[in-house]
Amino acid sequence: MRTRASKRRPTALASFTLIELLVVVAIIALLVAILIPALGEARETARDLKCRVHQRDLILAFLTFASDHDNTLPGGTKSRYDPEPWKTDWLSGRWVQVQEAWANAPQEGTLFPYVGMSTEIYRCPSLPAGKVRSGAGSNGRFDYTMFHCFAGAKVHNVPMNARYDLGNGNYIGTYAPVLTEEDPKYFLNTGMTESGHGNRDKLAHWHKWGANSVAIDSSVHRFDEPEEGEANYWQAMAPSGNWVNMGDPGSSWGDWDRR
């Protein structure tokens, strides 16, 4: 018995109208606009985390150095002339001219053997490379500085807490930074590139959330310093029990213990 073949209509090819194509393109463009900033922020978060790890590793190296040297932190910029090599600058060692300070860092610093001879640990991945002594970007050698006042201090005398003077009789209670990120315009990458943070030096603003700094207990903190702020606005309680200016640029090796 023969069956009648069923007739099938040809299937029409699916197609987009111009309006539908424009809608799809607009949606894709919107998604890209949303995702690119999110990806950029994710990358900065990763760089910021690495920076914080570097600072924590540096302060642990400080403490290891101290355990080998009578519980004493390394020396700073003002210690570069000390006749005892272990007391000289943690970052540049013994140097005389400004040019030597930058050129010797960090390999000649007293801390270098305590970080596994790694140069990367001294750099913040969030700070782009800059022209040397331009006042902008990284100097290519180091992106962190040490508060002058703690050079050569006994570890047990370094306070955990500090306060920041807002200049109107009010203070912000915060941690006491030992190492911090400094604005490149304030001797991190200028004609006098050196390792100390004091006087009119300012904290960095290259991170979205404020400058990273590390305390003596190896905890890393952020502080968004006002643009008009400077190291002289930081105060901490010295061993004498008095609140003193942490930004004093005249601090010599071990001066903190005598305050």
C-alpha positions as CSV (number, residue, x, y, z in Angstrom):
1,M,0.0,0.0,0.0
2,R,1.5,3.3,-1.1
3,T,1.5,6.1,1.3
4,R,1.3,9.7,0.2
5,A,4.6,11.5,0.9
6,S,4.0,14.4,3.3
7,K,4.8,17.8,1.9
8,R,7.2,19.8,4.0
9,R,7.6,23.5,3.8
10,P,11.1,24.8,3.5
11,T,12.3,26.1,6.9
12,A,13.0,29.8,6.8
13,L,16.6,30.8,8.0
14,A,16.5,32.6,11.3
15,S,17.8,36.2,10.9
16,F,18.4,39.3,13.0
17,T,17.0,42.6,12.2
18,L,19.2,45.7,12.3
19,I,17.6,46.8,15.5
20,E,18.2,43.4,17.2
21,L,21.9,43.5,16.1
22,L,22.3,47.0,17.5
23,V,20.7,45.9,20.8
24,V,23.2,42.9,21.0
25,V,26.1,45.2,20.3
26,A,25.0,47.7,23.0
27,I,24.6,44.9,25.6
28,I,28.1,43.7,24.8
29,A,29.6,47.2,25.0
30,L,27.8,47.7,28.4
31,L,29.2,44.4,29.8
32,V,32.7,45.4,28.6
33,A,32.3,48.8,30.3
34,I,31.3,47.1,33.5
35,L,34.0,44.4,33.5
36,I,37.1,46.4,32.5
37,P,37.0,48.6,35.7
38,A,36.2,45.5,37.8
39,L,39.2,43.7,36.3
40,G,41.4,46.7,36.8
41,E,40.4,46.9,40.5
42,A,41.0,43.2,40.9
43,R,44.5,43.6,39.5
44,E,45.2,46.5,41.9
45,T,43.8,44.5,44.8
46,A,46.3,41.8,43.9
47,R,49.2,44.3,43.6
48,D,48.2,45.9,46.9
49,L,48.2,42.5,48.7
50,K,51.7,41.8,47.3
51,C,52.9,45.2,48.6
52,R,51.5,44.4,52.0
53,V,53.3,41.0,52.0
54,H,56.6,42.8,51.0
55,Q,56.2,45.2,54.0
56,R,55.5,42.3,56.4
57,D,58.5,40.4,55.1
58,L,60.7,43.5,55.6
59,I,59.6,44.0,59.2
60,L,60.2,40.4,59.9
61,A,63.7,40.8,58.5
62,F,64.1,43.9,60.8
63,L,63.2,41.7,63.8
64,T,65.6,38.9,62.7
65,F,68.3,41.5,62.4
66,A,67.5,42.8,65.9
67,S,67.7,39.3,67.3
68,D,71.3,39.1,66.0
69,H,72.2,42.6,67.3
70,D,71.2,43.0,70.9
71,N,67.4,43.5,70.2
72,T,68.2,46.6,68.2
73,L,66.6,47.7,64.9
74,P,68.8,48.6,61.9
75,G,70.2,52.1,61.5
76,G,68.7,54.7,59.1
77,T,69.8,57.6,56.9
78,K,71.4,59.5,59.8
79,S,73.4,56.4,60.8
80,R,75.4,56.2,57.5
81,Y,78.6,57.6,59.1
82,D,78.7,55.2,62.0
83,P,82.1,53.5,62.3
84,E,80.4,50.2,63.1
85,P,79.1,48.7,59.8
86,W,76.1,47.0,61.3
87,K,74.8,50.3,62.6
88,T,74.7,52.0,59.2
89,D,71.7,52.5,56.9
90,W,69.4,49.6,56.5
91,L,68.9,50.4,52.9
92,S,72.2,51.9,51.6
93,G,74.8,50.9,54.1
94,R,77.6,53.4,54.6
95,W,77.4,56.2,52.0
96,V,78.7,59.7,51.8
97,Q,77.2,61.3,48.7
98,V,73.5,61.4,47.8
99,Q,74.3,59.7,44.5
100,E,75.8,56.8,46.4
101,A,72.7,56.4,48.5
102,W,70.6,55.5,45.6
103,A,73.2,53.5,43.7
104,N,74.0,51.4,46.8
105,A,70.4,50.4,47.6
106,P,69.4,47.9,48.6
107,Q,72.4,45.6,48.1
108,E,74.7,47.5,50.4
109,G,72.1,47.9,53.1
110,T,72.5,46.1,56.4
111,L,69.1,44.4,55.9
112,F,69.9,42.8,52.5
113,P,71.3,39.5,53.9
114,Y,68.1,39.1,56.0
115,V,65.8,39.2,53.0
116,G,67.5,36.4,51.1
117,M,69.3,38.8,48.8
118,S,66.0,39.7,47.1
119,T,65.6,43.1,45.5
120,E,62.0,42.6,44.7
121,I,60.9,42.8,48.3
122,Y,61.9,46.5,48.4
123,R,59.4,47.4,45.6
124,C,55.7,48.1,45.5
125,P,54.1,46.6,42.4
126,S,51.5,49.3,42.3
127,L,54.0,52.1,41.8
128,P,54.9,52.5,38.1
129,A,58.4,53.0,37.0
130,G,59.6,56.6,36.9
131,K,62.6,58.5,35.7
132,V,65.2,58.6,38.4
133,R,65.1,61.8,40.5
134,S,62.1,63.1,38.6
135,G,59.8,63.2,41.7
136,A,57.3,60.8,40.0
137,G,57.1,57.0,40.0
138,S,59.5,54.5,41.4
139,N,63.2,55.2,41.6
140,G,63.7,51.6,40.5
141,R,65.5,50.5,43.7
142,F,63.1,50.9,46.7
143,D,59.6,52.2,47.4
144,Y,59.6,52.0,51.2
145,T,61.2,54.2,53.8
146,M,61.7,54.0,57.6
147,F,60.6,56.6,60.1
148,H,63.9,58.3,61.1
149,C,63.0,58.1,64.8
150,F,63.1,54.3,65.1
151,A,66.6,53.9,63.7
152,G,68.7,51.9,66.2
153,A,65.8,51.6,68.7
154,K,65.4,48.7,71.0
155,V,62.5,46.6,69.8
156,H,60.8,46.6,73.1
157,N,60.8,50.4,73.1
158,V,59.1,50.8,69.8
159,P,55.4,51.6,70.5
160,M,52.5,49.8,68.8
161,N,50.2,52.9,68.8
162,A,50.5,56.5,67.6
163,R,48.3,59.5,67.0
164,Y,48.0,61.8,64.0
165,D,47.6,65.5,64.7
166,L,44.9,67.0,62.5
167,G,46.1,70.5,63.4
168,N,42.9,71.7,65.1
169,G,43.5,70.2,68.5
170,N,42.1,66.8,67.5
171,Y,44.0,63.6,66.9
172,I,43.3,60.3,65.1
173,G,44.4,57.3,67.1
174,T,46.2,54.9,64.9
175,Y,49.2,52.4,64.7
176,A,52.9,53.5,64.9
177,P,54.4,52.9,61.5
178,V,58.0,51.7,61.3
179,L,58.2,51.3,57.5
180,T,55.9,53.2,55.1
181,E,55.3,54.2,51.5
182,E,56.5,57.7,50.8
183,D,55.3,60.2,48.2
184,P,58.0,60.1,45.4
185,K,58.2,63.9,45.4
186,Y,59.5,63.9,49.0
187,F,62.9,62.3,48.7
188,L,61.8,58.8,47.6
189,N,62.7,59.8,44.0
190,T,64.3,63.2,43.9
191,G,67.8,64.7,44.0
192,M,68.2,63.5,47.6
193,T,66.9,60.0,47.3
194,E,67.2,58.3,50.7
195,S,65.7,55.8,53.1
196,G,64.3,57.9,55.9
197,H,60.8,59.3,56.5
198,G,60.7,62.4,58.6
199,N,60.2,66.2,58.7
200,R,58.0,67.3,55.8
201,D,58.0,63.9,54.0
202,K,54.5,62.8,53.0
203,L,52.8,59.4,52.8
204,A,52.1,58.0,49.3
205,H,48.7,58.2,47.5
206,W,49.3,55.7,44.7
207,H,47.0,53.1,46.3
208,K,43.2,53.7,46.2
209,W,42.8,53.0,49.9
210,G,45.8,54.9,51.3
211,A,49.4,54.2,52.0
212,N,50.5,50.9,53.4
213,S,52.7,50.9,56.5
214,V,53.9,48.2,58.9
215,A,54.0,48.3,62.7
216,I,56.6,46.6,64.9
217,D,54.3,43.6,65.5
218,S,54.4,42.9,61.7
219,S,50.8,44.0,61.1
220,V,50.3,46.1,58.0
221,H,47.9,49.0,58.0
222,R,46.5,51.6,55.7
223,F,46.4,55.3,56.4
224,D,45.0,57.9,54.0
225,E,47.0,60.9,55.0
226,P,45.6,64.3,54.1
227,E,47.3,66.0,51.2
228,E,48.6,68.8,53.5
229,G,49.9,66.2,56.0
230,E,53.5,65.4,56.7
231,A,55.7,63.2,59.0
232,N,55.7,65.9,61.7
233,Y,52.0,65.3,62.2
234,W,52.8,61.8,63.6
235,Q,53.3,61.4,67.4
236,A,54.0,58.4,69.6
237,M,54.7,57.8,73.2
238,A,58.5,57.5,73.8
239,P,60.0,55.3,76.6
240,S,59.9,58.4,78.8
241,G,56.2,58.4,78.7
242,N,56.0,61.6,76.7
243,W,54.3,62.1,73.4
244,V,57.0,63.1,70.9
245,N,57.1,64.1,67.2
246,M,57.9,61.0,65.1
247,G,59.0,63.2,62.2
248,D,62.1,64.7,63.8
249,P,64.7,64.5,61.0
250,G,67.6,64.9,63.4
251,S,67.1,61.5,65.0
252,S,70.4,59.6,65.3
253,W,71.0,55.9,65.9
254,G,69.3,54.9,69.1
255,D,67.9,58.3,69.8
256,W,64.4,57.0,70.4
257,D,65.5,55.0,73.5
258,R,66.7,58.3,75.1
259,R,63.5,60.2,74.6
